[in-house]
């Protein structure tokens, strides 16, 4: 049985929750989902310029868990950019 999932602290909710490549109709696009946790980890690390330890403290999680969340988010965003996928931010 897996461990119960812990609630992580999210400082801000995203104002925009959907991104898509310009000029491609939605009916032709696949969508990749980014969680609020992944969005917040990216925001703290890349927009706020915090290190992983500071970001992890703000999210009330360990540095290793933050690294896993960041890695997942970066992989998803990389796929979206390279393959031309839409990105949906979910709770």
Backbone bond lengths (Angstrom), bond angles and torsions (degrees), N, CA, C in turn:
res aa  C-N    CA-C-N  psi(-1)  N-CA   C-N-CA  omega(-1)  CA-C   N-CA-C  phi
1 X - - - 1.450 - - 1.530 108.10 -
2 X 1.345 118.11 128.27 1.463 120.39 -179.09 1.519 112.57 -70.32
3 X 1.314 114.60 156.88 1.460 120.45 176.18 1.517 110.62 -64.35
4 X 1.327 118.07 146.22 1.472 119.30 175.76 1.528 110.54 -64.21
5 X 1.308 116.12 143.73 1.459 121.68 -179.42 1.526 109.90 -76.20
6 X 1.343 116.61 130.37 1.454 121.61 179.48 1.530 110.36 -85.06
7 X 1.307 115.96 149.26 1.459 120.71 174.31 1.517 108.17 -81.37
8 X 1.315 115.99 131.04 1.450 121.24 177.85 1.517 108.74 -104.84
9 X 1.302 116.21 150.26 1.455 121.38 -178.15 1.528 109.51 -78.07
10 X 1.319 115.95 127.53 1.457 122.97 176.76 1.525 107.31 -112.38
11 X 1.341 116.96 119.01 1.463 121.52 -175.49 1.520 113.22 -74.93
12 X 1.307 117.31 -40.79 1.461 122.42 -179.00 1.513 109.59 -134.33
13 X 1.316 115.85 147.63 1.461 119.78 171.04 1.516 107.95 -93.32
14 X 1.329 117.31 142.05 1.462 118.89 -179.27 1.529 111.03 -66.10
15 X 1.342 116.23 138.52 1.459 120.81 177.41 1.525 110.41 -76.29
16 X 1.303 116.27 -33.66 1.464 122.20 178.61 1.521 106.81 -114.33
17 X 1.332 116.52 130.94 1.465 119.52 -176.26 1.522 113.22 -116.50
18 X 1.322 117.35 9.23 1.461 119.35 -179.35 1.524 109.62 -148.21
19 X 1.314 116.50 132.73 1.459 123.51 176.92 1.522 107.89 -131.05
20 X 1.325 116.14 142.30 1.457 119.46 177.22 1.519 109.62 -144.73
21 X 1.328 116.44 154.96 1.458 119.69 176.16 1.528 110.41 -64.13
22 X 1.309 116.01 141.05 1.458 121.57 -179.78 1.523 110.54 -70.77
23 X 1.319 115.36 140.10 1.456 120.57 172.89 1.515 115.87 84.83
24 X 1.323 117.51 1.59 1.467 120.48 178.73 1.518 107.77 -114.83
25 X 1.333 118.47 121.91 1.463 120.30 179.37 1.541 111.43 -62.50
26 X 1.313 116.11 146.40 1.466 121.32 -178.85 1.527 112.69 -56.80
27 X 1.314 117.03 -33.09 1.472 118.88 -177.32 1.532 112.17 -65.58
28 X 1.337 116.85 -16.14 1.465 121.22 179.85 1.530 112.54 -101.31
29 X 1.323 117.04 0.45 1.461 120.63 -175.44 1.515 113.01 -105.55
30 X 1.319 114.91 143.09 1.458 121.06 166.85 1.514 106.47 -93.07
31 X 1.332 116.13 154.41 1.460 121.81 -177.59 1.517 110.29 -116.94
32 X 1.320 115.76 139.94 1.459 121.69 173.31 1.526 106.81 -113.34
33 X 1.327 117.42 140.94 1.461 121.66 -175.90 1.523 111.32 -103.23
34 X 1.325 114.75 131.45 1.458 123.49 177.41 1.530 106.82 -113.11
35 X 1.339 117.49 126.65 1.463 119.97 -178.52 1.525 110.61 -77.42
36 X 1.336 115.71 163.21 1.467 120.16 175.76 1.525 110.62 -59.48
37 X 1.325 116.90 -37.40 1.468 120.90 178.36 1.522 110.77 -61.01
38 X 1.336 116.13 -45.14 1.462 120.24 179.52 1.524 110.57 -64.56
39 X 1.325 116.58 -42.83 1.465 121.22 178.44 1.529 110.57 -60.19
40 X 1.328 116.72 -46.15 1.470 121.30 -178.78 1.531 110.98 -65.30
41 X 1.321 117.84 -41.33 1.463 120.84 178.39 1.532 110.64 -61.32
42 X 1.329 116.83 -43.43 1.466 120.69 177.34 1.526 111.09 -63.73
43 X 1.317 116.66 -41.95 1.465 121.24 -179.35 1.527 110.85 -62.20
44 X 1.326 116.48 -48.21 1.467 120.04 -178.19 1.529 111.68 -65.05
45 X 1.316 115.87 -45.46 1.472 120.55 -175.65 1.520 112.18 -72.13
46 X 1.331 117.18 -46.98 1.462 119.82 -170.94 1.526 114.21 -98.82
47 X 1.309 118.64 -34.42 1.464 120.09 -179.10 1.531 111.89 -89.07
48 X 1.324 116.40 -42.44 1.467 119.95 178.93 1.526 111.84 -83.27
49 X 1.338 116.71 -16.71 1.458 120.68 178.14 1.515 114.65 74.27
50 X 1.325 117.30 21.14 1.459 120.61 -180.00 1.523 110.06 -80.72
51 X 1.313 115.81 154.22 1.455 120.30 173.65 1.525 109.57 -77.23
52 X 1.313 115.73 173.43 1.463 119.14 -178.34 1.522 112.05 -64.45
53 X 1.303 117.60 -37.23 1.470 119.91 -178.35 1.529 110.23 -66.66
54 X 1.339 116.75 -46.09 1.470 120.07 178.72 1.532 111.21 -64.76
55 X 1.329 116.17 -41.43 1.467 120.45 178.60 1.528 110.72 -62.24
56 X 1.318 116.34 -42.57 1.463 120.81 179.70 1.524 111.02 -62.97
57 X 1.335 116.63 -40.95 1.466 119.66 178.40 1.525 111.10 -63.55
58 X 1.341 116.75 -41.68 1.470 119.80 179.08 1.526 111.76 -64.42
59 X 1.334 116.79 -31.85 1.465 120.67 179.88 1.527 112.07 -90.19
60 X 1.327 117.07 -1.12 1.467 122.92 179.96 1.525 111.44 59.13
61 X 1.329 115.16 51.08 1.455 121.11 178.91 1.526 108.84 -144.98
62 X 1.304 117.27 176.15 1.463 120.77 179.21 1.529 110.42 -83.53
63 X 1.319 115.43 161.23 1.465 120.10 179.50 1.523 110.38 -64.78
64 X 1.318 117.61 -37.60 1.470 119.83 -179.50 1.535 111.28 -67.47
65 X 1.323 117.31 -36.70 1.458 120.27 176.67 1.526 110.24 -67.91
66 X 1.325 117.17 -41.42 1.462 120.14 177.10 1.524 110.07 -60.32
67 X 1.322 117.80 -41.92 1.466 121.49 178.33 1.524 110.66 -59.67
68 X 1.324 117.22 -41.75 1.463 121.20 178.63 1.525 110.75 -64.50
69 X 1.340 116.94 -42.67 1.467 121.72 179.25 1.532 110.13 -64.23
70 X 1.335 117.25 -45.64 1.470 121.69 178.50 1.524 111.69 -61.19
71 X 1.307 115.82 -43.63 1.458 120.26 -179.54 1.526 110.84 -61.35
72 X 1.314 116.46 -43.20 1.463 121.12 178.24 1.525 110.98 -62.93
73 X 1.326 116.84 -44.92 1.466 121.52 -179.34 1.527 111.14 -63.99
74 X 1.321 117.04 -43.68 1.455 120.51 -178.80 1.526 111.37 -66.44
75 X 1.321 116.81 -37.16 1.462 120.39 177.11 1.530 110.39 -63.83
76 X 1.327 116.62 -44.72 1.461 120.61 179.73 1.527 111.74 -63.19
77 X 1.335 117.04 -45.20 1.461 120.22 179.61 1.521 111.36 -65.89
78 X 1.307 117.01 -37.86 1.467 120.78 176.47 1.522 111.13 -60.84
79 X 1.332 116.69 -45.20 1.462 120.56 177.59 1.520 111.05 -61.57
80 X 1.325 116.45 -41.99 1.461 120.60 -178.85 1.522 110.95 -61.93
81 X 1.322 117.32 -43.88 1.463 120.69 -178.62 1.529 110.78 -69.80
82 X 1.317 117.35 -47.64 1.463 121.00 -176.23 1.529 112.25 -68.79
83 X 1.333 116.89 -41.32 1.463 120.75 -176.68 1.525 113.43 -93.92
84 X 1.321 117.94 -4.41 1.459 120.87 179.81 1.518 113.30 70.37
85 X 1.337 116.86 45.26 1.461 121.94 -179.87 1.520 110.67 -96.02
86 X 1.334 116.35 155.96 1.456 121.37 171.86 1.524 107.99 -81.03
87 X 1.334 117.12 152.74 1.468 122.46 179.41 1.515 108.46 -120.03
88 X 1.342 115.54 124.89 1.461 122.07 177.70 1.521 108.18 -115.94
89 X 1.331 116.47 128.45 1.464 120.97 178.15 1.525 107.61 -94.44
90 X 1.341 115.71 120.94 1.469 121.42 -176.47 1.519 110.50 -115.61
91 X 1.326 115.65 159.61 1.476 120.61 176.15 1.488 110.62 -82.96
